Every structure is written in C-alpha cells, then in structure tokens.
Amino acid sequence: MNQGKIVVIGSMSMDLVVTSPKRPLAGETVIGEELHIVPGGKGANQAVAARRAGAEVEMVGAVGNDQFGRMVRENFRKEGVSITHLKQLPGTSTGTAHIVLAEGDNSIVIVQGANKEVTPEQVEEASELLLSASIVLMQLEIPLETVCYAANLCKQHNIPVILNPAPANALPPSLIEQVTFLTPNEHECRTLFGEQAEVEAILRKYPNKLILTEGEKGVRYFDGEKISRIPALSVKVTDTTGAGDTFNGVLAVALAKGLSLEEAIRHACAAASLSVTKLGAQGGMPAWDEIKKALQSRNEI
C-alpha cells in the first residue's frame, strides 16, 4: 500500500531532560539524578515518529547556526527525514526545551529560538512540496500566522491537514474550520473551547475532526453517530515526553496508508503507548511492525 508523503511544518529543538525524584516547588532546589541532551521539538518529534513508522517525511522549519542546530540536522539525517526545506539562520539560537521528569510525568519550559522565525514566506517557498503531500502535519510551536497561512494554502488545494494544537493557545475559528483533523489533549481542549465546555458536546460539534487524546485512557472522537473510545495499551511508563507527538506522527502515516479514521487512531494510540516505555521524546517511537505486533497481541487487528 502506498504510504504517501508526510510534510511536517513545525518546531525542532534540543531537549535538556533532567530526571529527579521530585518536582521542585517555587523557590526550591532539588538534587537531580541524570541529565540527557536529546533531539526534540514537537515538529521534529512528529516527523521522526512518522519516519519510524515507514513514511517518506519532509521537514519544514528552522534552526540556528549553532552546535544544537547541527545536532538537530544530524539527527534528521540519521533518521532519514528530508531537510531540504530546513533553514539554518545566522545570529539565531536553535530552540531548546528544558524538561523535568519526576513522579511519572514531565514539566517543560520551551525557548523558541529559531522556531519563531518560521514565516509564511518560508511556507510559500515550500508550496510545491506541500501540494505534493498526502498529509501536512502542524503544531503551535511556530508562529500562528504561519500555521494559518499553511492551513489556508492546503485547504485551497484539498491537502489534508492534521493540527496538533500544542502548546495550548486560542485559535481563530477559521483555522479550526480549515484543518481536517484537530488533535488536542484534555488541557488543550479546555483552552480551545472553554473550561466549562462539555466535552461530548464539543466532540459532537466536530464529527471525525476533533480527536481528543486522554493519556492512559486512550482517545475519544465522534464518528457521526456515536462517541467512540479507542483504548491505550497497558504498559509500564518510563517517560511520557513525546507520547502525543508519536500519536500525531503515526496518525498521519496511518491515514496516508488509506486506513479508516478508526483504524488510524487505533494504530496511533498503540504507538503512543509503546513510546512511553523508554526515555526521551524520540527514544521509544516504534516502527510500524512493532505497532502491528502490539495490536495483534490484543487481537485488535
């Protein structure tokens, strides 16, 4: 089956991950355990997840002309992600994420760096690439105007778009209308639609578009007739960093393969579950065969 081409427009960074027995309170100093410096950024993570799952992947974004930028580019080469449309900007630092991994979850501070320099003009320069894509995948760690420009371009040419609205931010209604799939987690959903919004009512408003990820509880969406829940795999959690990115990257691949939305979500949910069993945003991202094997073990395919 043709796997198509996934174009990811988004962020990339180096992640500085500290493991700690507890999360520090305001004004508190805690002795950590280990420091890991690994490639990250939501765009880069999703690109790697899609590539690991077997798709042809093109990355559109920017890094600085610094050591971290060179490390990001080298990681893409190692993973097999095309960086023809990745800009290296002089006088700008590469984005970084500062992650504290403690008590089974993570807290993250992002410094955008070159990611905030990904412009509509860069998207326009890559327009021929976008129009050759099976699916375009985006997030919100680059300027919103750039995301809106790309979504509008894709809508005009009937190119499906997955928007992972992370980190959470208010979105113009026109952007929500233009994208094909919207994949918030619970916190992001409340930011988008209001703290008091009733989740099932919101899901029903966006049939087969709004795909709500709920961590270990799995995924909910409205298929036009009923609210469906796809369960997560039961696994031993090591690091939840990158689980959502794995979900989005594999969702794009599964849809590009021609799977139904339900089956695509099932594969993406299984991939996200597998990803949390290893350290690092990209460390546990599975290959397609691993995803299939995990689903077969549960008799889900």
KOLDREN-116067 format. One record per residue (C-alpha): residue in three letters; x, y, z. Coordinates in Angstrom, 3 decimals, m for minus. Each point is the difference from the previous one (the first is absolute). Layout:
REC  aa        X        Y        Z
REC ALA        X        Y        Z
...
//
This chain:
REC  aa        X        Y        Z
REC MET    0.000    0.000    0.000
REC ASN    1.328    3.446   m0.909
REC GLN    1.090    1.791    3.137
REC GLY   m0.010    3.467   m1.557
REC LYS    2.041    2.987    1.098
REC ILE   m0.345    1.755    3.336
REC VAL    1.058    3.654    0.162
REC VAL    0.541    1.304    3.522
REC ILE    0.062    3.761    0.543
REC GLY    1.153    0.739    3.500
REC SER    2.503    0.337    2.755
REC MET    3.226   m1.743    0.807
REC SER    2.249    0.303    3.011
REC MET    2.478   m1.683    2.244
REC ASP   m1.602   m1.340    3.165
REC LEU    1.878    0.285    3.293
REC VAL   m1.658   m2.680    2.117
REC VAL    0.633   m0.202    3.741
REC THR   m1.266   m3.002    1.947
REC SER   m0.843    0.732    3.620
REC PRO   m1.606   m1.833    2.926
REC LYS   m2.399    2.930    0.459
REC ARG   m1.126    3.147   m1.761
REC PRO    1.384    3.199    1.579
REC LEU   m2.446    2.445    1.542
REC ALA    0.328    3.741   m0.596
REC GLY    3.257    1.145    1.569
REC GLU    1.134   m3.554    0.745
REC THR    3.232   m1.671   m1.133
REC VAL   m0.093   m3.759   m0.584
REC ILE    2.961   m2.315   m0.642
REC GLY   m0.634   m1.671   m3.349
REC GLU    1.131   m3.413   m1.152
REC GLU    0.979    0.131   m3.693
REC LEU    0.250    2.446   m2.904
REC HIS   m0.762   m1.099   m3.557
REC ILE    0.412    2.290   m3.042
REC VAL   m2.112   m1.378   m2.831
REC PRO   m1.676    1.301   m3.185
REC GLY   m3.565    1.226    0.427
REC GLY   m2.552    2.642   m0.894
REC LYS   m3.551   m0.980   m0.864
REC GLY    0.510    0.335   m3.749
REC ALA    3.219   m2.005   m0.012
REC ASN   m1.477   m2.633    2.299
REC GLN   m3.017   m0.476   m2.229
REC ALA    2.191   m0.188   m3.085
REC VAL    2.171   m2.692    1.582
REC ALA   m3.063   m1.935    1.180
REC ALA   m1.409    0.014   m3.533
REC ARG    3.334   m1.016   m1.499
REC ARG    0.475   m2.830    2.515
REC ALA   m3.443   m1.244   m1.013
REC GLY    1.236   m0.243   m3.577
REC ALA   m1.181    3.147   m1.783
REC GLU    1.955    2.343   m2.242
REC VAL    0.281    3.155    2.107
REC GLU    0.992    3.571   m0.865
REC MET    0.696    2.567    2.737
REC VAL   m0.658    3.742   m0.366
REC GLY    1.428    2.172    2.777
REC ALA    3.082    1.799    1.308
REC VAL    3.000   m0.432    2.292
REC GLY    2.767    2.341    1.056
REC ASN    3.537   m0.062   m1.316
REC ASP    1.282   m1.572    3.207
REC GLN    1.037   m3.340    1.456
REC PHE   m3.567   m0.957    0.915
REC GLY   m1.114    0.803   m3.555
REC ARG    2.672   m2.288   m1.403
REC MET   m1.110   m2.739    2.407
REC VAL   m3.626    0.388   m1.121
REC ARG    0.953   m0.224   m3.674
REC GLU    2.193   m3.045    0.597
REC ASN   m2.819   m1.748    1.832
REC PHE   m2.339    0.556   m2.936
REC ARG    2.605   m1.465   m2.356
REC LYS    0.413   m3.012    2.276
REC GLU   m3.759   m0.543    0.146
REC GLY   m0.495    0.462   m3.746
REC VAL   m2.120    3.171    0.170
REC SER    0.540    2.348   m2.958
REC ILE    1.248    3.469    1.023
REC THR    0.044    1.686   m3.413
REC HIS   m2.360    2.663    1.386
REC LEU    1.651    0.362    3.415
REC LYS    1.609    3.430    0.344
REC GLN    3.132    0.678    2.038
REC LEU   m0.214    3.612    1.203
REC PRO    3.132    1.995    0.918
REC GLY   m0.100    2.008    3.204
REC THR   m2.861   m2.069    1.430
REC SER    0.107   m2.786    2.551
REC THR   m1.579   m3.383   m0.542
REC GLY   m3.092   m0.621    2.098
REC THR    0.382   m1.798    3.298
REC ALA   m2.355   m1.801    2.371
REC HIS    0.844   m0.328    3.686
REC ILE   m1.754   m3.059    1.393
REC VAL   m0.303   m1.220    3.577
REC LEU   m1.006   m3.659    0.142
REC ALA   m1.291   m0.822    3.473
REC GLU   m2.735   m2.007    1.688
REC GLY   m1.026   m1.730   m3.217
REC ASP   m0.673    3.142   m2.052
REC ASN    1.792    3.002   m1.500
REC SER    0.093    3.792    0.249
REC ILE    1.403    1.936   m2.954
REC VAL    1.276    3.533   m0.649
REC ILE    0.564    0.846   m3.683
REC VAL    2.366    2.632   m1.411
REC GLN   m1.133    0.490   m3.604
REC GLY    3.198    1.301   m1.589
REC ALA   m0.052   m0.512   m3.776
REC ASN   m3.450   m1.587    0.152
REC LYS   m1.590    3.432    0.313
REC GLU    1.652    0.940   m3.320
REC VAL   m1.970   m2.566   m2.047
REC THR   m1.985    2.396   m2.189
REC PRO   m2.836   m0.117   m2.539
REC GLU    2.640    0.894   m2.592
REC GLN    1.875   m3.196    0.794
REC VAL   m3.220   m1.975   m0.408
REC GLU   m0.621    1.702   m3.343
REC GLU    3.516   m0.926   m1.108
REC ALA   m0.870   m3.617    0.843
REC SER   m3.475    0.128   m1.587
REC GLU    0.855   m2.465   m2.762
REC LEU    1.075   m2.463    2.678
REC LEU   m3.210    0.492    1.969
REC LEU   m2.153   m0.589   m3.043
REC SER    1.768   m3.321   m0.611
REC ALA   m0.800   m1.239    3.517
REC SER   m2.458   m2.689    1.019
REC ILE   m0.426    1.784    3.334
REC VAL    1.452    3.148    1.579
REC LEU    0.612   m0.117    3.750
REC MET    0.362    3.120    2.194
REC GLN    0.160    1.118    3.636
REC LEU    0.100    3.354    1.843
REC GLU    3.686    0.425    0.894
REC ILE    0.454    2.218   m3.061
REC PRO   m1.820    3.320   m0.665
REC LEU   m3.773   m0.328   m0.283
REC GLU   m0.070    2.128   m3.151
REC THR    2.235   m2.586   m1.683
REC VAL   m2.293   m2.854    1.044
REC CYS   m3.028    1.923   m1.305
REC TYR    1.719    0.752   m3.302
REC ALA    0.927   m3.642   m0.534
REC ALA   m3.467   m1.248    0.964
REC ASN   m1.630    2.404   m2.436
REC LEU    2.355   m1.034   m2.806
REC CYS   m0.700   m3.678    0.615
REC LYS   m3.767    0.576    0.201
REC GLN    0.039    1.740   m3.388
REC HIS    1.683   m3.056   m1.541
REC ASN   m1.850   m2.744    1.938
REC ILE    3.090   m1.166    1.897
REC PRO   m1.032   m1.559    3.350
REC VAL    1.437    1.700    3.091
REC ILE    0.459   m1.344    3.519
REC LEU    0.394    2.799    2.544
REC ASN    1.271   m0.988    3.423
REC PRO   m0.950    3.140    2.009
REC ALA    2.956   m0.148    2.373
REC PRO    1.083    1.855    1.961
REC ALA   m3.563    1.073    0.770
REC ASN   m1.083    3.311   m1.486
REC ALA   m3.213    1.678   m1.101
REC LEU   m0.585   m0.602   m3.710
REC PRO   m1.973    1.979   m2.570
REC PRO   m3.186   m1.873   m0.982
REC SER    1.077    0.184   m3.642
REC LEU    3.091   m2.107    0.771
REC ILE   m2.058   m2.669    1.772
REC GLU   m2.298   m0.062   m3.019
REC GLN    2.841   m0.312   m2.505
REC VAL    1.894   m2.899    1.576
REC THR   m1.130   m3.559   m0.633
REC PHE    0.863   m1.419    3.425
REC LEU    0.548    1.731    3.343
REC THR    1.770   m2.037    2.699
REC PRO    0.006    1.706    3.422
REC ASN    0.563   m1.648    3.345
REC GLU   m2.392    0.731    2.871
REC HIS    1.765    3.183    1.126
REC GLU    0.284    1.326   m3.549
REC CYS   m3.669   m0.765   m0.641
REC ARG   m1.032    2.138    2.981
REC THR    2.219    2.839   m1.226
REC LEU   m1.533   m0.183   m3.475
REC PHE   m3.647   m0.311    0.985
REC GLY   m0.246    1.322    3.572
REC GLU    0.433   m1.464    3.474
REC GLN   m3.746   m0.549    0.365
REC ALA   m0.533   m1.596   m3.403
REC GLU   m1.579   m3.453    0.107
REC VAL    2.439   m2.307   m1.748
REC GLU   m2.496   m2.274   m1.726
REC ALA   m1.931    3.017   m1.316
REC ILE    3.206    1.390   m1.487
REC LEU    0.871   m3.363   m1.556
REC ARG   m3.461   m0.184   m1.581
REC LYS    0.505    3.469   m1.480
REC TYR    3.047   m1.241   m1.935
REC PRO   m0.750   m3.511   m1.308
REC ASN    3.051   m1.891   m1.278
REC LYS    2.100    3.120    0.535
REC LEU    0.549    0.511    3.718
REC ILE    2.109   m2.859    1.367
REC LEU    0.440    0.318    3.769
REC THR    3.039   m1.733    1.483
REC GLU   m0.372   m0.940    3.671
REC GLY    3.290   m1.626    0.971
REC GLU   m0.331   m3.437    1.542
REC LYS   m3.785    0.114   m0.585
REC GLY    0.525    0.037   m3.752
REC VAL   m1.800    2.128   m2.585
REC ARG   m3.563    1.243   m0.543
REC TYR   m1.622    1.331   m3.161
REC PHE   m3.496    0.280   m1.537
REC ASP   m0.402   m2.127   m3.119
REC GLY   m3.225    1.692   m1.115
REC GLU   m2.214   m2.465    1.838
REC LYS    1.574   m0.678    3.384
REC ILE    2.848    1.023    2.272
REC SER    2.702   m2.629   m0.490
REC ARG    2.838   m0.754    2.411
REC ILE    3.211   m1.693   m1.128
REC PRO    1.876   m1.394    3.026
REC ALA    3.701    0.420    0.653
REC LEU    2.247   m3.003    0.523
REC SER    0.781   m0.963    3.578
REC VAL    3.760    0.601    0.371
REC LYS    2.608    0.873    2.605
REC VAL    0.594    3.749   m0.269
REC THR    3.590    1.247   m0.072
REC ASP   m0.367    3.445   m1.624
REC THR   m3.148    1.602   m1.429
REC THR    1.967    2.637   m1.943
REC GLY   m0.844   m0.291   m3.693
REC ALA   m3.026   m2.299    0.337
REC GLY   m2.296    2.556   m1.627
REC ASP    2.546    0.625   m2.745
REC THR    0.234   m3.726   m0.684
REC PHE   m3.796   m0.146   m0.212
REC ASN   m0.150    2.809   m2.555
REC GLY    2.866   m1.255   m2.153
REC VAL   m1.400   m3.530   m0.200
REC LEU   m3.552    1.284   m0.532
REC ALA    1.274    1.842   m3.090
REC VAL    1.723   m3.142   m1.293
REC ALA   m3.018   m2.223    0.594
REC LEU   m2.318    2.414   m1.804
REC ALA    2.480    0.331   m2.872
REC LYS   m0.024   m3.807   m0.253
REC GLY   m3.746    0.178   m0.602
REC LEU   m1.179   m1.388    3.348
REC SER   m3.394    1.079    1.279
REC LEU   m0.017    2.693    2.662
REC GLU   m0.830   m2.573    2.684
REC GLU    2.842   m2.305   m1.020
REC ALA    2.393    2.928   m0.375
REC ILE   m0.799    1.146    3.533
REC ARG    0.388   m3.554    1.291
REC HIS    3.498   m0.257   m1.502
REC ALA    0.991    3.472    1.215
REC CYS   m1.275   m0.723    3.505
REC ALA    1.990   m3.241    0.160
REC ALA    3.126    1.818   m1.227
REC ALA   m0.375    2.676    2.685
REC SER   m0.339   m2.696    2.658
REC LEU    3.169   m1.717   m1.184
REC SER    1.893    3.302   m0.062
REC VAL   m0.323    0.632    3.747
REC THR    1.880   m3.183    0.896
REC LYS    3.382    1.600   m0.774
REC LEU    1.779    3.225    0.938
REC GLY   m0.108    3.067   m2.221
REC ALA   m2.509    1.475   m2.415
REC GLN    1.397   m2.024   m2.915
REC GLY    1.556   m2.905    1.895
REC GLY   m3.061   m2.233    0.031
REC MET   m1.602    0.867   m3.331
REC PRO   m0.882   m3.356   m1.602
REC ALA    0.308   m1.397   m3.508
REC TRP   m3.171   m0.969   m1.878
REC ASP    0.637   m3.709    0.561
REC GLU    0.215    0.575    3.755
REC ILE   m3.334    1.808   m0.052
REC LYS   m1.638   m2.799   m1.984
REC LYS    1.439   m2.623    2.333
REC ALA   m1.326    1.826    3.078
REC LEU   m3.483    0.220   m1.503
REC GLN    0.056   m3.626   m1.103
REC SER    0.888   m1.032    3.555
REC ARG   m3.278    1.613    1.098
REC ASN   m1.899   m1.430   m2.968
REC GLU   m0.868    3.511   m1.153
REC ILE    1.012   m0.540   m3.626
//
